[in-house]
Amino acid sequence: MPYWRLSAFYFFYFAALGTLMPYWGLYLQSLGFDAFAIGALMAILMATKVVAPNVWGWLGDHLGHRMRLVRLASALSLLSLLAMFGVHGFLAVALVMTGYSFFWNASLPQFEAVVFNHLGQDAERYSRLRLWGSVGFILTVVMVGWLVDRQGTEVVLPALVTVFAGILLSSLLVGDGRGEIHESQPSILAVLKKPQILAFFTAVFLMQMSHGPYYAFFSIYLQDHHYSKSDIGLLWSIGVIAEVLLFLFMHRLLRRWLSAAILRVSLVLAALRWLLIGWFPDEVPVLILAQLLHAASFGSFHASAIHMVHEYFRGRHQGRGQALYASLSFGAGGAVGTFASGMIWEQWGAPLAYTMASATALLGAWVVWRFIPAGKQGHVT
């Protein structure tokens, strides 16, 4: 397994996320957009995940050569992002964000399928590769935060261009691996009609919907409470450091506990996290605790979810399975959550936005508990 080449792609891909999530909202604010417009623009990043992964997933499952598609998407995302220089106005910014996020969001699900081809029977080692994405996120959050504090938000766009170039270069170093062959399989629609599959996608949708006020407004929220840009970057980093530590021993948790049980506990802890952020923004120890819970709301949740996707979708369905997970959770769930949080934030303020996020996560926990029996989570295709 080409450990370092696979890890490099994760490093740069999530370094881009480490630039976008904490600082893109601040960059948009510097362009003069209000909370409603920022929520709508940030929702584009999520909304393109609804379409792009499924288009690329269909191509990958039917054409093969997934890494060629990943390289193409990476190149087009970089070219689209370059158009951001000099654009002004809501419509122009929205069009550019739609372009670069469409191609950027297309690449990761196909790369995930390639990773599992390389892992073969060692799927539990996924978290050891994925942790380098978290490392890239941490380093970027800290470095870009330091630069923004000293030079202003105008450094955000050049930093993102640099990272997108790294994604393209790292994609050139990875091959497709050996695919899994299943001669006889039901159609993808037959798989999706299974109750536990529907429940799984509902739960991941609700989890990412609950992240709406966090991803779109956490940095702005902290800035409104007089935190410096460096402090904001450090608080983001604390969450991802907790995620990295979780990934180091996640394979042990997956051997000891069923993925559905981990998913359920992660949703409950996410609900607690959003309440802490929403109601105690001036209490630094409470915020640190809330950020440590990122190990659950993202780390253990994503690792167990991606493991379940690998079990549920095999052979010729694996690319679309990964694409559906990305599009319905990070895409549709993230878009709905971001857009809704922008409206709630503007009308009723941050505490209510985070309270609604907490309720959404709890609903997801109930869906897992009610409709995914722990003894029936295995391979269904």
PAVOZA-341694 format. One line per 4 residues: number of its first residue (from 1); their letters; for each residue x, y, z of N, C-alpha, C. Coordinates in steps of 0.05 Angstrom, whole numbers, plus 5000, padded with zeros to 4 digits. Atoms other than C-alpha are relative to their C-alpha. Layout:
REM residues N
NUM	A	X/Y/Z/X/Y/Z/X/Y/Z ~ ...
***
This chain:
REM residues 381
1	MPYW	5017/4976/5000/5000/5000/5000/5017/5025/5000 ~ 4984/4975/5001/5029/5069/4980/4991/5019/5022 ~ 5010/4985/4977/5017/5098/5050/5004/5030/4997 ~ 4994/4971/5000/5051/5165/5041/4988/5014/4976
5	RLSA	5013/4987/5024/5024/5179/4971/4970/5003/5005 ~ 5028/4997/4994/4953/5165/4994/4996/5021/5022 ~ 5003/4980/4978/4964/5206/5057/5004/5028/4990 ~ 4994/4974/5010/4991/5265/5017/4974/5013/4988
9	FYFF	5024/4989/5011/4925/5273/4980/4981/5009/5022 ~ 5017/4993/4978/4886/5272/5045/5011/5026/5013 ~ 4988/4977/4987/4935/5323/5074/4992/5026/4985 ~ 5006/4976/5014/4924/5374/5019/4970/5005/4997
13	YFAA	5029/4996/5003/4850/5361/5009/4988/5013/5025 ~ 5011/4989/4975/4834/5375/5082/5015/5025/5009 ~ 4988/4973/4996/4884/5432/5084/4983/5021/4987 ~ 5019/4981/5013/4836/5465/5035/4976/5005/5017
17	LGTL	5022/4997/4982/4780/5452/5083/5008/5017/5024 ~ 4990/4984/4978/4823/5483/5138/5003/5029/4993 ~ 5000/4972/5009/4826/5546/5097/4971/5010/4996 ~ 5027/4992/5006/4753/5547/5075/4982/5003/5024
21	MPYW	5019/5000/4979/4716/5530/5138/5004/5023/5021 ~ 4997/4978/4980/4748/5578/5189/5001/5028/4988 ~ 4992/4974/5010/4767/5635/5142/4984/5010/4976 ~ 5014/4991/5023/4724/5636/5080/4976/5018/5007
25	GLYL	5022/4983/4991/4665/5665/5118/5010/5028/5007 ~ 4988/4974/4994/4711/5720/5144/5008/5015/4974 ~ 4993/4988/5026/4736/5732/5073/4976/5011/4986 ~ 5025/4990/5012/4665/5738/5048/4989/5025/5015
29	QSLG	5008/4977/4985/4649/5785/5105/5016/5025/4993 ~ 4983/4977/5008/4708/5829/5084/4992/5011/4973 ~ 5010/4991/5026/4676/5833/5015/4974/5016/5003 ~ 5023/4984/4994/4616/5866/5048/4974/4984/5001
33	FDAF	5024/5015/4999/4566/5808/5052/4990/4998/5029 ~ 5011/5003/4973/4518/5802/5111/4996/4970/5006 ~ 5002/5027/4990/4501/5739/5151/4983/4983/4981 ~ 5017/5016/5018/4445/5717/5104/5014/4993/4975
37	AIGA	4985/5005/5025/4488/5725/5042/5023/4980/5005 ~ 4978/5019/4994/4547/5689/5075/4989/4972/5003 ~ 5012/5026/4997/4501/5632/5095/4993/4987/4973 ~ 5008/5010/5026/4475/5626/5024/5025/4993/4984
41	LMAI	4975/5006/5015/4546/5629/4994/5014/4976/5011 ~ 4987/5023/4988/4574/5579/5043/4984/4974/4994 ~ 5017/5023/5007/4515/5533/5027/5007/4989/4973 ~ 4991/5009/5026/4542/5530/4956/5021/4978/5002
45	LMAT	4979/5020/4995/4602/5491/4982/4988/4973/5006 ~ 5013/5025/4993/4555/5440/5010/4982/4990/4978 ~ 5019/5007/5021/4503/5441/4954/5012/4986/4977 ~ 4986/5013/5023/4553/5423/4900/5007/4971/5006
49	KVVA	4995/5028/4993/4566/5359/4939/4977/4982/4995 ~ 5023/5016/5006/4496/5337/4924/5002/4989/4971 ~ 4999/5008/5028/4509/5334/4849/5027/4988/4992 ~ 4973/5008/5010/4584/5329/4837/5009/4972/5007
53	PNVW	4991/5027/4994/4600/5265/4875/4985/4979/4985 ~ 5016/5020/5014/4543/5228/4841/5007/4998/4970 ~ 4991/5000/5028/4564/5249/4771/5026/4985/4997 ~ 4974/5013/5001/4636/5228/4784/4998/4971/5009
57	GWLG	5004/5027/4991/4612/5166/4821/4990/4982/4978 ~ 5011/5016/5023/4572/5142/4761/5022/4996/4979 ~ 4978/5003/5019/4631/5156/4715/5021/4980/5010 ~ 4980/5018/4989/4679/5120/4762/4992/4971/4999
61	DHLG	5009/5028/4999/4636/5058/4769/4997/4988/4972 ~ 5005/5010/5027/4623/5053/4694/5025/5001/4983 ~ 4976/4997/5016/4690/5076/4665/5025/4988/5013 ~ 4975/5008/4986/4739/5054/4718/5020/5023/5000
65	HRMR	4978/4979/5000/4806/5092/4723/4992/5024/5017 ~ 5010/4978/4982/4781/5132/4783/5020/5022/5004 ~ 4980/4979/4995/4847/5168/4793/5002/5020/4976 ~ 5001/4981/5022/4842/5198/4723/4979/5021/5004
69	LVRL	5022/4982/4993/4776/5228/4744/5007/5019/5023 ~ 4991/4983/4978/4806/5253/4809/5019/5021/4991 ~ 4981/4980/5010/4863/5287/4772/4986/5022/4983 ~ 5015/4981/5016/4815/5319/4722/4984/5019/5018
73	ASAL	5016/4983/4982/4770/5345/4778/5019/5019/5015 ~ 4981/4983/4985/4831/5371/4816/5010/5023/4983 ~ 4990/4979/5018/4857/5409/4756/4978/5021/4994 ~ 5022/4981/5006/4789/5440/4739/4993/5017/5025
77	SLLS	5006/4984/4976/4778/5461/4812/5020/5022/5003 ~ 4980/4979/4998/4844/5498/4812/4996/5022/4980 ~ 5005/4980/5021/4829/5533/4746/4976/5017/5007 ~ 5024/4985/4993/4760/5553/4770/5005/5019/5023
81	LLAM	4994/4983/4977/4787/5581/4836/5016/5025/4991 ~ 4984/4977/5009/4836/5626/4798/4982/5023/4991 ~ 5018/4979/5009/4775/5663/4771/4990/5017/5023 ~ 5010/4985/4976/4760/5687/4842/5014/5027/5003
85	FGVH	4986/4974/4998/4813/5741/4836/4986/5022/4984 ~ 5012/4977/5014/4780/5807/4820/4970/5000/4998 ~ 5029/5000/5003/4707/5785/4823/4987/5015/5023 ~ 5015/4985/4980/4656/5827/4860/4970/4995/4996
89	GFLA	5029/5003/5002/4582/5822/4876/4992/4971/5006 ~ 5009/5026/4992/4540/5765/4901/4999/4979/4978 ~ 5004/5019/5022/4524/5733/4834/5027/4990/4989 ~ 4973/5008/5010/4597/5733/4809/5014/4981/5019
93	VALV	4988/5017/4980/4623/5704/4874/4987/4973/5001 ~ 5015/5025/4999/4568/5652/4875/5007/4982/4976 ~ 4993/5015/5023/4585/5630/4804/5028/4987/5002 ~ 4973/5011/4997/4659/5622/4819/5001/4978/5021
97	MTGY	5001/5020/4979/4645/5585/4884/4987/4975/4990 ~ 5014/5023/5011/4598/5539/4847/5020/4984/4982 ~ 4981/5013/5018/4653/5524/4795/5021/4985/5015 ~ 4978/5014/4987/4711/5508/4841/4991/4979/5020
101	SFFW	5009/5019/4980/4670/5473/4894/4988/4975/4987 ~ 5010/5023/5015/4636/5428/4842/5022/4980/4994 ~ 4979/5018/5007/4701/5399/4818/5016/4991/5025 ~ 4986/5008/4975/4734/5399/4887/4984/4978/5015
105	NASL	5016/5020/4987/4676/5361/4917/4997/4974/4985 ~ 5003/5024/5016/4676/5311/4860/5023/4980/5006 ~ 4977/5017/4999/4745/5284/4876/5002/4981/5024 ~ 4995/5016/4976/4743/5258/4948/4986/4973/5000
109	PQFE	5013/5026/5000/4690/5203/4942/5014/4979/4983 ~ 4986/5019/5018/4727/5172/4883/5027/4992/5012 ~ 4975/5006/4987/4792/5177/4921/4996/4981/5023 ~ 5006/5018/4978/4760/5143/4981/4997/4971/4989
113	AVVF	5003/5027/5011/4740/5084/4936/5027/4989/4992 ~ 4973/5009/5007/4812/5081/4910/5015/4991/5026 ~ 4986/5007/4975/4838/5080/4982/4991/4973/5010 ~ 5009/5027/4991/4794/5020/5000/5009/4978/4981
117	NHLG	4988/5020/5018/4819/4985/4937/5028/4993/5009 ~ 4973/5004/4991/4889/4994/4964/5001/4985/5027 ~ 5000/5012/4973/4870/4973/5035/4992/4971/4999 ~ 5008/5027/5003/4837/4909/5012/4986/4990/5025
121	QDAE	5012/5012/4976/4821/4866/5074/5007/5016/5025 ~ 4992/4985/4976/4852/4918/5121/4985/5026/5001 ~ 5016/4976/5001/4794/4968/5117/5002/5016/5026 ~ 4999/4986/4974/4801/4984/5191/5024/5019/5002
125	RYSR	4977/4982/5000/4868/5018/5175/4994/5027/4987 ~ 5007/4975/5014/4831/5073/5138/5006/5025/5018 ~ 4997/4976/4982/4834/5120/5199/5030/5008/5002 ~ 4971/4994/4999/4911/5115/5198/5008/5017/4976
129	LRLW	4995/4983/5023/4911/5146/5129/4986/5026/5002 ~ 5016/4976/4999/4855/5195/5141/5010/5020/5020 ~ 4991/4981/4979/4889/5225/5202/5018/5022/4988 ~ 4983/4979/5013/4938/5261/5154/4984/5022/4988
133	GSVG	5018/4978/5008/4879/5300/5127/4995/5019/5024 ~ 5004/4983/4976/4867/5324/5198/5026/5016/5007 ~ 4975/4986/4995/4941/5342/5205/5002/5024/4981 ~ 5000/4979/5019/4936/5383/5141/4981/5022/5008
137	FILT	5019/4980/4991/4874/5417/5168/5011/5017/5023 ~ 4989/4986/4976/4908/5435/5234/5021/5020/4991 ~ 4978/4983/5008/4971/5463/5201/4989/5025/4985 ~ 5011/4978/5015/4930/5505/5153/4985/5020/5017
141	VVMV	5015/4982/4982/4883/5532/5206/5019/5018/5015 ~ 4981/4984/4983/4942/5555/5249/5015/5020/4982 ~ 4984/4982/5017/4984/5583/5192/4984/5022/4987 ~ 5017/4980/5013/4928/5618/5155/4990/5020/5021
145	GWLV	5009/4982/4978/4902/5646/5222/5022/5020/5007 ~ 4977/4982/4994/4971/5674/5237/5004/5021/4978 ~ 4997/4981/5023/4975/5705/5167/4977/5020/5000 ~ 5023/4982/5000/4905/5734/5172/5002/5021/5022
149	DRQG	4996/4981/4978/4921/5766/5239/5020/5022/4992 ~ 4979/4981/5007/4982/5801/5208/4995/5015/4974 ~ 5003/4988/5027/4962/5815/5136/4971/5004/4992 ~ 5028/4996/5007/4886/5813/5136/4989/4977/4984
153	TEVV	5014/5022/5013/4835/5768/5102/5007/4997/4970 ~ 4992/5003/5028/4864/5782/5033/5019/4977/4995 ~ 4981/5023/5004/4914/5725/5045/4985/4974/4997 ~ 5015/5026/5001/4858/5673/5047/4999/4988/4972
157	LPAL	5002/5011/5027/4849/5667/4972/5027/4989/4989 ~ 4974/5012/5008/4924/5659/4955/5007/4974/5015 ~ 4995/5024/4984/4930/5608/5011/4984/4976/4989 ~ 5017/5021/5011/4872/5568/4982/5010/4991/4973
161	VTVF	4989/5007/5026/4902/5570/4912/5024/4982/5003 ~ 4976/5016/4995/4967/5542/4939/4993/4972/5008 ~ 5008/5026/4991/4932/5485/4974/4987/4984/4977 ~ 5012/5014/5023/4890/5468/4912/5022/4990/4981
165	AGIL	4978/5010/5016/4955/5463/4873/5013/4975/5012 ~ 4989/5024/4987/4980/5413/4925/4982/4976/4996 ~ 5018/5022/5006/4917/5371/4915/5005/4988/4973 ~ 4995/5010/5028/4930/5367/4840/5027/4985/4999
169	LSSL	4974/5014/5001/5004/5349/4849/4999/4973/5014 ~ 5001/5026/4985/4989/5295/4901/4984/4979/4985 ~ 5016/5019/5015/4936/5264/4856/5015/4986/4978 ~ 4984/5011/5022/4989/5252/4803/5017/4976/5010
173	LVGD	4982/5021/4989/5026/5204/4850/4986/4974/5007 ~ 5016/5023/4991/4970/5154/4863/4988/4985/4977 ~ 5013/5017/5020/4947/5095/4821/4973/4990/5010 ~ 5027/5009/4994/4878/5061/4821/4999/4978/5020
177	GRGE	5002/5023/4983/4896/4999/4861/4984/4978/4986 ~ 5014/5023/5011/4861/4933/4852/4971/5000/5009 ~ 5028/4998/4993/4786/4936/4849/4988/4974/5009 ~ 5014/5023/4991/4738/4888/4882/4979/4993/4980
181	IHES	5018/5009/5021/4697/4846/4833/4977/4984/5011 ~ 5024/5015/4993/4626/4823/4846/4984/4995/4975 ~ 5013/5006/5025/4596/4787/4787/4970/5004/5001 ~ 5029/4998/4997/4524/4785/4814/4993/5018/5023
185	QPSI	5009/4981/4979/4495/4844/4851/4973/5011/4993 ~ 5025/4986/5006/4427/4876/4858/5006/5028/4990 ~ 4997/4972/5010/4416/4944/4827/5005/5018/5023 ~ 4995/4980/4979/4436/5006/4865/4974/5009/5013
189	LAVL	5026/4992/4989/4362/5023/4874/4990/4979/5019 ~ 5009/5021/4981/4348/4956/4906/5015/5002/5026 ~ 4984/4997/4975/4404/4968/4956/4989/5024/5016 ~ 5008/4976/4986/4379/5038/4972/4972/4997/5012
193	KKPQ	5027/5003/4988/4308/5013/4987/5001/4986/5027 ~ 4998/5014/4974/4333/4973/5047/4996/5019/5023 ~ 5006/4982/4978/4307/5004/5112/5025/5010/5014 ~ 4977/4991/4985/4374/5005/5146/5018/5019/4984
197	ILAF	4985/4981/5017/4407/5040/5086/4986/5027/5001 ~ 5015/4975/4998/4352/5093/5086/5005/5014/5027 ~ 4996/4989/4973/4361/5102/5161/5028/5011/5002 ~ 4973/4991/4998/4436/5108/5154/5004/5027/4986
201	FTAV	4997/4974/5015/4432/5163/5101/4984/5022/5013 ~ 5015/4980/4985/4379/5199/5142/5017/5010/5023 ~ 4984/4993/4977/4425/5198/5203/5024/5017/4992 ~ 4977/4984/5007/4486/5224/5166/4992/5027/4989
205	FLMQ	5011/4974/5009/4443/5278/5133/4995/5018/5024 ~ 5007/4984/4976/4419/5301/5202/5025/5009/5015 ~ 4975/4993/4987/4489/5300/5231/5013/5024/4986 ~ 4988/4977/5014/4517/5346/5177/4982/5024/5000
209	MSHG	5018/4978/4998/4455/5389/5179/5005/5015/5027 ~ 4996/4988/4974/4470/5401/5253/5026/5016/5001 ~ 4975/4986/5001/4540/5426/5234/4997/5028/4987 ~ 5003/4976/5015/4510/5485/5195/5010/5025/5014
213	PYYA	4990/4976/4987/4521/5541/5246/5029/4999/5008 ~ 4972/5002/4993/4589/5514/5264/5018/5006/4976 ~ 4982/4996/5023/4620/5511/5195/4997/5028/4987 ~ 5004/4974/5013/4589/5576/5170/5006/5023/5018
217	FFSI	5000/4977/4983/4591/5620/5231/5017/4998/5025 ~ 4984/5003/4975/4637/5593/5286/5021/5022/5002 ~ 4979/4979/4999/4694/5640/5267/4988/5028/5004 ~ 5012/4975/4996/4648/5699/5261/4989/5003/5028
221	YLQD	5010/5000/4973/4615/5681/5327/5022/5006/5020 ~ 4978/4995/4982/4682/5679/5362/5011/5029/4997 ~ 4990/4973/5005/4704/5744/5329/4981/5021/5014 ~ 5020/4983/4987/4639/5777/5355/5004/5001/5030
225	HHYS	4995/5001/4971/4660/5755/5425/5029/5007/5006 ~ 4974/4987/4996/4728/5789/5417/5023/4980/5002 ~ 4977/5018/5003/4772/5729/5402/5017/5010/4976 ~ 4982/4992/5022/4833/5744/5358/4999/4978/4979
229	KSDI	4999/5020/5021/4844/5709/5292/5017/4976/5008 ~ 4983/5022/4991/4900/5668/5323/4986/4983/5020 ~ 5015/5016/4981/4855/5647/5380/4979/4983/4986 ~ 5020/5015/5016/4801/5627/5330/5013/4976/4987
233	GLLW	4986/5022/5013/4852/5585/5292/5008/4978/5020 ~ 4993/5019/4979/4875/5552/5357/4976/4984/5009 ~ 5024/5015/4992/4804/5534/5377/4992/4980/4979 ~ 5006/5019/5021/4792/5503/5309/5020/4977/5001
237	SIGV	4979/5021/5000/4858/5465/5316/4996/4981/5023 ~ 5005/5018/4977/4840/5437/5385/4980/4978/4991 ~ 5020/5020/5009/4780/5403/5353/5013/4979/4982 ~ 4989/5019/5019/4821/5372/5298/5023/4984/5012
241	IAEV	4981/5016/4985/4877/5351/5345/4986/4977/5014 ~ 5016/5021/4987/4824/5313/5384/4992/4979/4979 ~ 5007/5018/5022/4802/5283/5317/5024/4982/4992 ~ 4977/5015/5008/4873/5261/5300/5006/4978/5021
245	LLFL	4995/5020/4979/4882/5227/5368/4980/4978/4999 ~ 5021/5021/5003/4816/5191/5358/5007/4981/4977 ~ 4994/5016/5023/4838/5167/5289/5022/4980/5006 ~ 4977/5018/4994/4901/5136/5319/4991/4974/5011
249	FMHR	5009/5026/4988/4861/5084/5357/4972/4993/4992 ~ 5028/5006/5010/4795/5084/5318/4998/4971/4991 ~ 5001/5028/5009/4813/5016/5289/4994/4981/5023 ~ 5005/5016/4977/4811/4988/5359/4971/5002/5009
253	LLRR	5029/4997/4993/4742/5017/5373/4983/4985/4981 ~ 5016/5015/5020/4716/4987/5308/5002/4970/5004 ~ 4998/5029/4994/4741/4919/5329/4984/4992/5024 ~ 5014/5006/4975/4708/4924/5397/4971/5007/5000
257	WLSA	5027/4991/5000/4644/4961/5382/4989/5000/4971 ~ 5013/4999/5027/4594/4958/5324/4998/5029/4991 ~ 5000/4973/5012/4595/5017/5277/4975/5016/5007 ~ 5025/4986/4994/4522/5033/5289/4999/5011/5028
261	AILR	4999/4990/4972/4533/5039/5364/5018/5025/5002 ~ 4982/4977/4999/4592/5087/5353/4986/5024/4987 ~ 5014/4979/5014/4549/5127/5304/4980/5013/5019 ~ 5021/4990/4982/4493/5134/5356/5012/5018/5022
265	VSLV	4987/4985/4979/4540/5157/5412/5012/5026/4989 ~ 4988/4976/5012/4574/5206/5365/4979/5022/4997 ~ 5022/4980/5004/4507/5240/5349/4992/5012/5027 ~ 5007/4990/4974/4490/5247/5423/5021/5020/5010
269	LAAL	4978/4982/4992/4558/5279/5438/5000/5025/4983 ~ 5002/4977/5018/4549/5325/5378/4978/5019/5011 ~ 5022/4983/4989/4483/5350/5408/5010/5015/5025 ~ 4988/4987/4977/4520/5366/5473/5019/5022/4991
273	RWLL	4980/4981/5009/4575/5402/5435/4987/5026/4990 ~ 5013/4976/5011/4527/5450/5399/4988/5017/5022 ~ 5011/4984/4978/4494/5470/5464/5022/5015/5015 ~ 4977/4987/4986/4561/5485/5497/5009/5025/4984
277	IGWF	4991/4978/5016/4582/5529/5438/4980/5023/5000 ~ 5020/4980/5003/4516/5565/5432/4994/5016/5025 ~ 5008/4986/4976/4506/5583/5504/5023/5009/5018 ~ 4977/4992/4983/4576/5591/5533/5024/5010/4983
281	PDEV	4978/4991/5018/4617/5629/5480/5022/5015/5015 ~ 4979/4985/4985/4654/5671/5533/5015/4983/5020 ~ 4987/5018/4981/4675/5611/5575/5021/4984/4985 ~ 4979/5013/5015/4742/5589/5547/5002/4970/5006
285	PVLI	4998/5029/4994/4745/5522/5585/4977/4984/4988 ~ 5023/5014/5012/4675/5505/5560/5003/4997/4970 ~ 4995/5002/5029/4694/5522/5488/5021/4979/4994 ~ 4979/5021/5005/4756/5478/5494/4987/4972/5003
289	LAQL	5014/5026/4998/4712/5420/5519/4983/4995/4976 ~ 5017/5004/5024/4664/5432/5461/5017/4993/4976 ~ 4983/5007/5023/4722/5430/5412/5012/4973/5002 ~ 4990/5027/4997/4749/5366/5442/4979/4980/4991
293	LHAA	5021/5018/5009/4681/5336/5426/4999/4997/4970 ~ 4997/5004/5029/4699/5344/5353/5010/4972/4994 ~ 4992/5028/5004/4731/5276/5362/4977/4982/4996 ~ 5024/5016/5004/4660/5249/5366/4983/5010/4977
297	SFGS	5019/4990/5020/4619/5296/5322/5011/4997/4972 ~ 4989/5006/5027/4667/5286/5264/5017/4974/5000 ~ 4981/5022/5001/4722/5236/5281/4988/4973/5001 ~ 5011/5027/4998/4687/5174/5307/4976/4997/4982
301	FHAS	5024/5002/5018/4624/5191/5267/5009/4993/4972 ~ 4992/5005/5028/4660/5195/5200/5013/4973/4997 ~ 4986/5026/5003/4705/5135/5212/4980/4977/5001 ~ 5020/5021/4999/4646/5091/5231/4982/5001/4976
305	AIHM	5018/4998/5024/4602/5118/5175/5014/4990/4975 ~ 4986/5008/5025/4655/5108/5121/5004/4969/5001 ~ 4998/5029/4997/4665/5037/5149/4974/4987/4992 ~ 5027/5011/5007/4590/5024/5142/4995/5002/4970
309	VHEY	5003/4997/5029/4590/5052/5071/5015/4978/4985 ~ 4984/5021/5012/4646/5003/5054/4987/4973/5002 ~ 5014/5025/4996/4605/4946/5082/4974/4998/4983 ~ 5026/5000/5013/4539/4967/5050/5003/4999/4969
313	FRGR	4997/4997/5029/4566/4982/4979/5026/4987/4991 ~ 4977/5015/5009/4612/4932/4946/5002/5000/4970 ~ 4996/5004/5028/4642/4919/4878/4993/5024/4983 ~ 5006/4978/5019/4611/4961/4822/4984/5022/5013
317	HQGR	5016/4979/4987/4570/5001/4873/5018/5017/5018 ~ 4985/4986/4979/4628/5026/4915/5004/5029/4994 ~ 4996/4972/5006/4640/5091/4878/4975/5016/5005 ~ 5025/4985/4995/4567/5111/4880/4992/4999/5030
321	GQAL	5005/5001/4971/4562/5088/4953/5015/5023/5014 ~ 4984/4978/4988/4618/5136/4972/4989/5027/4991 ~ 5011/4975/5010/4587/5190/4928/4974/5007/5014 ~ 5025/4995/4986/4519/5182/4961/5004/5009/5028
325	YASL	4993/4992/4972/4550/5187/5030/5008/5029/5000 ~ 4990/4973/5001/4586/5251/5011/4978/5020/4993 ~ 5020/4981/5010/4527/5282/4974/4977/5004/5019 ~ 5023/4998/4982/4472/5266/5024/5008/5011/5028
329	SFGA	4992/4990/4974/4513/5283/5086/5013/5027/4998 ~ 4986/4975/5003/4565/5336/5072/4987/5018/4980 ~ 5013/4984/5021/4526/5359/5011/4973/5010/5008 ~ 5027/4991/4994/4451/5361/5023/4997/5008/5029
333	GGAV	5003/4993/4972/4455/5359/5099/5015/5026/5007 ~ 4984/4976/4995/4510/5412/5101/4987/5025/4988 ~ 5012/4977/5013/4474/5457/5051/4975/5009/5015 ~ 5024/4993/4985/4407/5454/5088/5007/5013/5027
337	GTFA	4992/4989/4974/4441/5465/5155/5012/5027/4998 ~ 4987/4974/5003/4483/5523/5131/4980/5022/4993 ~ 5020/4981/5008/4426/5558/5096/4980/5007/5022 ~ 5019/4996/4978/4377/5548/5154/5013/5015/5023
341	SGMI	4987/4987/4978/4428/5570/5205/5004/5030/4994 ~ 4998/4972/5007/4439/5635/5166/4975/5015/5005 ~ 5026/4987/4995/4365/5651/5170/4994/5003/5029 ~ 5005/5000/4971/4359/5632/5243/5018/5020/5014
345	WEQW	4980/4982/4989/4423/5669/5260/4992/5030/4997 ~ 5007/4973/5006/4399/5732/5226/4975/5010/5015 ~ 5025/4992/4988/4329/5732/5257/5000/4997/5031 ~ 5003/5006/4971/4338/5702/5327/5027/4996/5014
349	GAPL	4974/5001/4986/4413/5698/5341/5013/4973/5002 ~ 4984/5024/4999/4467/5647/5353/4990/4978/5019 ~ 5008/5021/4982/4441/5611/5415/4977/4982/4989 ~ 5021/5016/5011/4377/5589/5381/5009/4983/4976
353	AYTM	4989/5015/5023/4415/5568/5318/5014/4975/5010 ~ 4986/5023/4990/4460/5522/5359/4981/4981/5015 ~ 5019/5017/4987/4401/5497/5400/4985/4982/4980 ~ 5013/5015/5021/4366/5476/5336/5019/4979/4989
357	ASAT	4980/5020/5009/4430/5442/5314/5002/4977/5019 ~ 4999/5021/4980/4432/5403/5379/4976/4981/4997 ~ 5024/5016/5003/4360/5380/5369/5001/4982/4975 ~ 4996/5015/5025/4377/5358/5298/5018/4976/5004
361	ALLG	4982/5022/4995/4435/5315/5322/4986/4979/5017 ~ 5014/5019/4983/4391/5283/5375/4980/4984/4983 ~ 5018/5015/5018/4340/5265/5321/5015/4979/4985 ~ 4984/5020/5014/4395/5231/5283/5007/4976/5017
365	AWVV	4994/5022/4981/4414/5190/5344/4976/4982/5003 ~ 5024/5017/4998/4342/5167/5351/4996/4983/4975 ~ 5003/5015/5025/4340/5146/5277/5018/4976/5000 ~ 4981/5023/4999/4402/5102/5287/4990/4980/5020
369	WRFI	5009/5019/4979/4375/5072/5351/4975/4985/4992 ~ 5025/5013/5007/4307/5058/5322/5001/4982/4975 ~ 5002/5013/5026/4322/5035/5251/5025/4984/4992 ~ 4976/5015/5007/4393/5006/5250/5007/4982/5024
373	PAGK	4993/5018/4978/4394/4946/5297/5029/4992/4999 ~ 4971/5004/4999/4465/4934/5320/5009/4974/4988 ~ 4992/5027/5010/4464/4861/5300/4996/4997/4970 ~ 5006/5002/5029/4444/4877/5228/5014/5021/4983
377	QGHV	4987/4978/5014/4495/4928/5205/5018/4991/4977 ~ 4979/5010/5019/4537/4884/5160/4993/5003/4971 ~ 5001/4999/5029/4543/4873/5086/4972/4993/4990 ~ 5028/5005/5010/4475/4880/5051/4998/4999/4970
381	T	5001/5000/5029/4494/4883/4977/5006/4973/4989
***
